[in-house]
Amino acid sequence: MSQPNAPWSRRDLNRMALAAALAPWWTPGVQAQSAPPRWQVNPFAWGVASGQPQPGGVVLWTRLRLDDADAAKRAQATEVVCELFADEALRQPVRQWRLSAEASRGHSVHVLADNLQPGRHYWYRFVSGHAVSPVGRTRTSPALTEPVRRLRLALASCQHYEQGHYAAHRHIAAQDLDLVLFVGDYIYESSNKQHKIRAHESGMPYSLNEYRARHAHYKSDPDLQASHAAHPWLMTWDDHEVVNDYANDLDRNFTDPGVFLQRRAAAYQAYFEHMPLRLGPDPQQPSQMRIHDRMAWGTLADVWTLDCRQHRDHHACPDLMRGGGRVVMGCDALNDPARSMLGLPQEQWLTAGLTQSQRRWKLLAQSTLMATSGFQTPLGRSAFTDGWDGYPQARTRLLQTIADARLSDVVMLGGDVHANVAAQLRVQPGDERSPVVASELVTTSVSTRGMSSKVMAQIQRDNPDIRHARSDERGYTLIDVRPDRLEAQFMTTAHPVMPQAELGVQARWTVRQGVAGVVPGS
């Protein structure tokens, strides 16, 4: 096999991203298959993707689109060939897989490409009959003992299709990155007439086919396709992949848990069918699916992706007329030490991993803001029960673990709040006598509207550990991890995001090796 390729230039990446979005789907002379299907409509209209890189492998994904012209194929399995290459020109084949795209999985394809070289790029495509997919570029993670000098990633979250275009993904596709880290709200189940820039194709999803249609609609966006084709992704979810503010087996309408778990099972299956993931829903319990995971990047970093939805306790002090998260004061249930955001098994798994990690940086990717963000009011301090402020004892346990183990270089990476946030984390939030034990960076939304500037100013005023907070712009966060520092650039554009919007640097923040907390970057 050839040696690892040289780094790509920005021009190379732009060319590849454009090709991924616009590549022709029919090519004569592709390797023959037995009784190859004849397609009337491009079956690869939802693109390709890769994810969950490991030192010797990566997941490759596509899903066949079967329009009315190809309706006869919907109830049957369809043969797909996946081809992996060592070079951009596709002249150095590495491996080939012949697969069956099953109707029971929405004709999605997940290839567990293994026995690959660590720390190098590969190119891949899918073929079905005479139809050929766009070419994707992926990479494996470095060997576990390799003294890596750099990890570059894009942190992204919250991409309501109706509320703006995906200029952030167009920008991500053009970057020289190692991976994309997406931390929730990949789709939105809901709509809002006040903020509609472009429309969903259908109403609120409840069934498997309806969730499939919502994912497929999002996957049709060319900028999102280009982002997937350009880089491998690590992913976790938040609430809108199912329904707003759900907590474990309960939704905002207090639907019977047995009924709601059927909806959650449909949403989880559709999510798996559209993402480059190794594991899907549990066949015995289809409403359950493991999303939390851990990835090593040589000796430089451990990256955890956490699940803050599936296993959490129900919201404290709920409004019985309208469930979900809300702002409360004087809620004694918040102080219950048994309450958990992650669920105790996931907490224990994370604690064991953190305390045993020997890598320099420990990056915890989770779906929301960990720093406290409540207001001082005449009735006491407020708390928003859907975020970590609604699970303060679980937050204290995690930060106390970091303090007791004297762990350095722990950085929380989040999304959800539609704002760029840089913060320092203490075991006792807001108490200057409590030392800073970790750092936090939260990315703004790709497209979803943010809170008012007045609210954000009050949050920052009442929470001095939040060093930066802006909710008026959309985008993503570019993170560059090196042995001696972690640098973050908040890449943003005005809201709402228009099709040709350009992104610029809103702010730069740095975490220095061995020193918890964020400082302004240069």
C-alpha positions in Angstrom: 0.0 0.0 0.0 1.2 3.5 -0.7 2.5 5.9 1.9 0.1 8.3 3.6 -0.8 11.2 1.4 0.5 14.7 1.8 -1.8 17.3 3.4 -4.5 18.7 1.2 -4.6 22.4 0.2 -7.7 24.5 0.6 -8.1 24.4 -3.2 -8.0 20.6 -3.1 -10.7 20.5 -0.4 -13.0 23.0 -2.1 -12.7 21.0 -5.3 -13.5 17.7 -3.6 -16.5 19.2 -1.7 -17.9 20.6 -4.9 -17.4 17.3 -6.7 -19.2 15.4 -3.8 -22.2 17.6 -4.1 -22.4 17.7 -7.9 -20.9 14.3 -9.0 -22.8 12.5 -11.8 -24.6 9.4 -10.6 -24.5 7.4 -13.8 -21.2 6.2 -15.2 -20.8 3.6 -18.0 -18.2 0.9 -17.6 -18.4 0.5 -13.9 -17.6 -3.0 -12.7 -20.4 -5.4 -13.7 -22.7 -6.9 -11.0 -25.0 -9.9 -11.4 -28.4 -8.8 -12.6 -27.6 -5.2 -11.9 -30.5 -2.9 -11.1 -31.5 -0.3 -13.7 -32.2 3.0 -12.0 -34.5 5.6 -13.3 -33.6 8.2 -10.6 -30.2 8.7 -8.9 -30.2 6.3 -5.9 -27.3 8.1 -4.3 -29.1 11.5 -4.0 -28.5 11.5 -0.3 -24.7 11.3 -0.6 -22.1 9.3 1.3 -20.6 9.6 4.8 -18.0 8.1 7.1 -17.6 8.1 10.8 -16.4 6.6 14.1 -12.7 6.3 13.0 -10.5 3.8 14.8 -6.8 3.1 14.2 -7.6 0.3 11.8 -11.0 1.2 10.5 -13.9 3.5 9.9 -17.6 3.2 9.1 -18.7 4.0 5.5 -22.3 4.9 4.8 -24.9 5.5 2.2 -28.7 5.1 1.8 -30.4 4.3 -1.5 -33.1 6.7 -2.6 -36.0 4.8 -4.2 -38.4 7.2 -5.9 -41.7 6.3 -7.5 -39.9 5.4 -10.8 -38.0 2.7 -8.9 -40.8 1.7 -6.6 -40.6 -2.0 -7.5 -37.3 -2.2 -5.6 -38.7 -0.9 -2.3 -39.7 -4.2 -0.9 -36.6 -6.1 -1.9 -32.9 -6.1 -1.1 -30.7 -4.3 -3.6 -27.1 -5.1 -4.2 -24.5 -2.4 -3.5 -20.8 -2.5 -4.0 -18.5 -0.3 -1.8 -15.0 0.4 -3.1 -12.2 1.8 -1.0 -9.1 3.4 -2.5 -5.7 4.6 -1.2 -5.6 7.7 -3.5 -7.8 10.5 -4.7 -7.6 9.4 -8.3 -9.1 6.0 -7.4 -6.2 4.1 -9.1 -5.1 2.2 -6.0 -7.9 -0.1 -4.8 -7.6 -1.3 -1.3 -10.8 -3.3 -0.6 -14.2 -4.0 -2.0 -17.4 -5.1 -0.3 -20.5 -6.5 -1.9 -23.5 -5.8 0.3 -27.3 -6.0 0.3 -29.3 -2.8 1.1 -32.3 -4.2 3.0 -35.8 -2.7 3.0 -36.0 -3.4 6.8 -33.2 -0.9 7.2 -34.5 1.7 4.8 -32.1 0.5 2.2 -29.2 2.0 4.2 -25.7 0.6 4.0 -23.1 0.5 6.8 -19.7 -0.9 5.9 -17.3 -1.6 8.8 -14.1 -1.1 6.9 -11.4 -2.7 9.0 -7.8 -3.9 8.7 -6.7 -0.5 7.4 -3.6 1.5 8.2 -3.8 3.8 11.1 -3.6 7.6 10.7 -4.1 7.9 6.9 -6.7 9.0 4.4 -8.8 6.8 2.1 -11.3 7.5 -0.6 -14.5 5.5 -1.1 -17.6 5.3 -3.3 -20.7 3.1 -3.7 -22.0 1.4 -6.9 -25.4 -0.1 -7.7 -25.9 -1.3 -11.2 -24.8 1.6 -13.4 -25.3 4.2 -10.7 -22.2 5.5 -8.9 -22.2 7.6 -5.8 -20.1 10.7 -5.1 -16.6 10.0 -3.8 -16.0 10.5 -0.1 -12.8 11.1 1.7 -12.2 9.7 5.1 -9.3 8.8 7.5 -8.5 6.4 10.2 -7.4 7.6 13.7 -3.7 7.3 14.6 -2.2 4.3 16.3 -2.9 4.4 20.1 0.8 4.8 21.0 1.6 7.4 18.3 2.8 10.7 19.7 0.4 12.8 17.6 1.2 16.5 17.5 -2.2 17.8 16.3 -6.0 17.2 16.2 -8.2 19.5 14.1 -11.9 19.2 14.4 -15.1 21.1 13.7 -17.6 21.3 16.5 -21.2 21.7 15.2 -24.8 21.5 16.5 -28.4 22.5 15.9 -29.2 22.7 12.2 -32.9 23.5 11.9 -33.5 23.2 8.1 -36.3 25.8 8.1 -34.4 28.5 9.9 -31.4 29.0 7.7 -29.0 27.5 5.1 -26.0 25.4 5.8 -23.1 27.8 5.0 -21.3 26.4 8.1 -21.2 23.0 6.4 -19.9 24.4 3.2 -17.1 26.1 5.2 -16.4 22.9 7.1 -16.1 20.9 3.9 -13.4 23.3 2.7 -11.3 23.0 5.9 -8.3 20.7 6.4 -9.7 18.7 9.3 -9.3 15.4 11.0 -13.0 15.0 11.9 -16.3 16.7 12.5 -17.8 16.4 16.0 -21.6 16.9 15.9 -23.3 17.2 19.3 -27.0 17.1 18.7 -30.1 18.3 16.9 -29.2 16.9 13.5 -32.8 17.1 12.5 -35.7 19.1 13.9 -39.1 17.4 14.3 -40.9 20.8 14.8 -41.6 23.9 12.8 -42.0 27.6 13.5 -43.8 29.9 11.1 -42.1 33.0 12.5 -38.6 31.8 11.6 -39.1 29.9 8.3 -36.5 30.6 5.6 -37.2 27.3 3.7 -39.8 24.6 4.4 -39.8 21.0 5.7 -41.5 18.7 3.2 -43.9 17.2 5.7 -45.4 17.7 9.2 -44.4 16.5 12.6 -42.9 12.9 12.4 -44.2 10.1 14.6 -43.7 6.9 12.6 -40.5 5.3 11.2 -41.4 6.3 7.6 -42.0 9.9 8.8 -38.6 10.1 10.6 -37.0 8.6 7.5 -38.5 11.2 5.4 -37.3 14.0 7.7 -33.7 12.7 7.7 -33.8 12.2 4.0 -34.9 15.8 3.5 -32.0 17.1 5.6 -29.6 14.8 3.7 -30.7 16.3 0.4 -28.9 19.6 1.3 -25.7 19.8 -0.9 -23.7 21.7 1.8 -24.4 19.0 4.4 -23.6 16.3 1.9 -20.2 18.0 1.1 -19.4 18.2 4.8 -20.1 14.5 5.3 -18.1 13.5 2.1 -15.1 15.6 3.2 -14.4 14.3 6.7 -15.3 11.4 9.1 -17.8 12.4 11.8 -18.2 11.6 15.5 -21.8 12.1 16.7 -24.1 12.2 19.6 -27.7 13.4 19.8 -29.9 15.8 21.8 -33.7 16.0 21.9 -34.9 17.1 18.4 -33.8 13.8 16.8 -36.9 12.5 18.6 -39.0 15.4 20.1 -38.3 18.6 21.9 -37.3 18.3 25.6 -37.9 14.6 26.0 -36.3 13.0 29.0 -35.8 9.3 29.0 -39.3 7.8 28.4 -41.3 11.0 28.9 -42.2 13.7 26.4 -43.6 17.2 27.1 -47.2 16.0 26.6 -46.8 13.3 29.3 -47.6 10.6 26.7 -48.0 7.1 28.1 -44.3 5.9 28.3 -45.2 2.7 26.4 -46.6 4.8 23.5 -43.8 7.3 23.6 -41.1 4.6 23.5 -42.6 3.3 20.2 -42.1 6.8 18.8 -38.5 6.9 20.2 -37.8 3.5 18.7 -38.9 4.8 15.3 -36.7 7.9 15.7 -33.7 5.9 16.8 -33.9 3.5 13.9 -34.2 6.3 11.4 -31.3 8.1 13.0 -29.1 5.0 12.7 -30.2 4.4 9.1 -28.9 7.9 8.2 -25.7 8.1 10.1 -22.2 6.4 9.8 -22.5 4.5 13.1 -21.4 1.0 14.1 -24.3 0.1 16.3 -28.1 0.6 15.8 -31.1 0.0 18.1 -31.1 -3.1 20.3 -33.1 -5.7 18.4 -34.6 -6.9 21.7 -35.4 -3.3 22.9 -35.7 -1.2 19.8 -36.3 2.0 21.8 -32.7 1.7 23.2 -29.5 2.5 21.2 -26.0 3.1 22.5 -24.6 6.4 21.3 -22.0 7.1 24.0 -18.5 6.1 23.0 -14.8 6.9 23.4 -12.2 7.5 20.8 -8.4 7.9 21.2 -6.3 10.2 19.0 -2.9 8.7 19.4 -1.4 9.8 22.7 -2.7 13.4 22.3 -6.4 13.1 23.3 -9.3 11.0 24.4 -12.7 12.1 23.0 -15.9 11.0 24.8 -19.3 11.4 23.1 -22.0 11.4 25.9 -25.7 10.7 25.8 -27.6 13.3 27.8 -31.1 12.3 26.7 -31.8 8.5 26.8 -30.9 7.7 30.4 -31.6 11.0 32.3 -34.0 11.4 35.1 -37.3 13.3 34.4 -37.3 17.0 34.7 -37.4 18.4 38.3 -40.5 20.4 39.4 -42.4 20.0 36.2 -45.3 22.1 35.1 -48.1 19.5 35.0 -49.9 21.4 32.2 -46.9 21.5 29.9 -43.9 19.2 30.4 -40.3 19.5 29.4 -37.7 22.0 30.6 -38.7 25.3 32.3 -37.1 28.0 34.5 -37.7 27.4 38.2 -36.8 29.0 41.5 -36.8 27.2 44.9 -37.0 23.7 43.5 -35.9 21.4 46.2 -35.8 18.3 43.9 -32.8 19.8 42.2 -30.7 18.9 45.3 -31.6 15.2 45.2 -28.2 13.4 44.8 -29.8 10.5 43.1 -30.8 12.5 40.0 -28.6 12.0 37.0 -28.2 13.6 33.5 -26.3 10.6 32.1 -27.8 7.7 34.1 -25.6 6.0 36.7 -24.2 3.3 34.4 -23.0 5.9 31.9 -21.6 8.1 34.8 -19.6 5.1 36.1 -18.3 4.3 32.6 -17.2 7.9 32.2 -15.6 8.1 35.6 -13.6 5.0 35.0 -12.4 6.2 31.6 -11.5 9.7 32.8 -9.5 8.5 35.8 -7.7 5.8 33.8 -6.9 8.0 30.8 -3.2 8.6 30.2 -3.6 10.9 27.2 -2.8 14.6 27.4 -6.2 16.1 26.5 -9.6 14.8 27.7 -12.4 16.1 25.6 -16.0 15.5 26.7 -18.5 16.0 23.8 -22.0 16.3 25.1 -25.1 18.1 23.9 -25.5 21.2 26.0 -24.0 23.9 28.3 -22.5 22.6 31.5 -21.6 26.0 33.1 -24.4 27.4 35.3 -26.4 30.0 33.5 -29.2 31.0 36.0 -30.3 34.5 36.9 -30.3 36.2 40.3 -34.0 37.1 41.1 -35.9 38.4 44.1 -37.1 34.8 44.6 -33.7 33.3 44.4 -31.5 32.0 41.7 -33.2 30.6 38.6 -32.4 27.2 37.0 -33.4 25.9 33.6 -34.4 22.3 34.2 -33.6 20.9 30.8 -29.9 21.7 31.0 -27.1 20.8 33.5 -28.6 23.4 35.9 -31.5 20.9 36.2 -29.1 18.2 37.3 -26.7 20.1 39.5 -25.7 17.2 41.7 -24.7 15.1 38.7 -22.6 18.0 37.5 -20.9 18.3 40.9 -20.1 14.6 40.9 -18.4 14.8 37.5 -16.4 17.9 38.4 -15.5 16.6 41.8 -14.2 13.4 40.1 -12.0 15.6 38.0 -10.8 17.5 41.1 -10.2 14.5 43.2 -8.2 12.7 40.5 -6.3 15.9 39.9 -7.0 15.6 36.2 -5.7 18.3 34.0 -6.6 19.4 30.5 -10.3 18.4 30.7 -12.5 20.4 28.2 -16.2 20.1 27.8 -17.5 20.6 24.3 -21.2 21.3 23.8 -24.0 22.8 21.8 -27.8 23.1 22.2 -28.1 26.7 23.5 -27.6 28.3 20.0 -24.7 30.5 21.3 -21.0 30.6 21.4 -19.8 30.2 25.0 -16.3 30.0 26.5 -16.3 29.3 30.2 -14.4 27.9 33.2 -15.9 25.2 35.4 -15.7 25.0 39.2 -17.0 22.2 41.5 -19.0 24.9 43.2 -20.3 27.2 40.3 -19.7 30.9 40.8 -17.8 30.4 44.0 -14.3 32.0 43.6 -13.1 30.0 46.6 -13.7 26.8 44.5 -10.8 26.2 42.1 -11.4 26.0 38.3 -11.0 22.3 37.4 -12.1 22.2 33.7 -12.8 24.4 30.6 -15.8 24.6 28.4 -16.4 25.6 24.8 -20.0 25.6 23.4 -20.7 26.1 19.7 -23.5 28.2 18.3 -26.0 26.6 16.0 -25.5 25.9 12.4 -28.8 27.6 11.5 -31.3 27.6 14.5 -32.2 31.0 15.9 -30.6 32.0 19.3 -31.7 33.8 22.4 -32.0 37.6 22.5 -28.8 39.6 23.2 -30.5 41.0 26.3 -30.9 37.6 27.8 -27.4 36.6 26.9 -26.0 39.8 28.5 -27.9 39.0 31.7 -26.6 35.4 31.7 -23.0 36.6 31.4 -23.5 39.3 34.0 -24.9 36.9 36.6 -22.3 34.2 35.8 -18.8 35.6 35.7 -17.3 32.2 35.0 -18.8 32.5 31.5 -16.1 34.5 29.8 -17.8 34.8 26.3 -21.4 34.4 25.3 -23.0 35.5 22.0 -26.2 34.2 20.5 -26.8 36.5 17.6 -24.7 34.6 14.9 -24.8 31.1 13.4 -21.9 28.9 12.5 -19.6 26.3 14.1 -16.3 26.2 16.1 -12.9 25.3 14.7 -10.8 23.6 17.3 -7.0 22.9 17.0 -5.6 20.6 19.7 -1.8 20.5 20.2 0.3 19.2 23.1 0.8 22.6 24.7 -2.6 24.2 24.0 -6.1 24.0 22.6 -7.2 26.8 20.4 -10.9 27.5 19.4 -12.2 29.9 16.7 -15.9 30.7 16.7 -16.7 30.8 13.0 -19.9 32.7 12.4 -22.2 34.6 10.1 -25.3 36.7 10.5 -28.7 35.2 11.3 -30.7 34.0 9.4 -28.1 32.3 7.2 -28.5 33.0 3.5 -27.4 30.5 0.8 -24.1 32.4 -0.1 -23.3 33.6 3.4 -19.6 33.9 4.3 -18.2 33.0 7.7 -15.7 35.0 9.8 -14.0 34.7 13.2 -16.2 36.0 16.0 -13.7 35.3 18.7 -10.7 33.2 19.6 -10.2 31.4 22.9 -7.4 29.2 24.2 -6.9 26.6 26.9 -3.3 26.2 27.9 -1.9 22.8 28.8 -1.9 22.3 32.5 -4.1 25.3 33.3 -7.8 24.9 33.6 -10.0 27.7 32.2 -10.2 29.7 29.0 -8.1 32.8 28.0 -8.5 35.0 25.0 -6.7 33.8 22.0 -4.6 35.9 19.6 
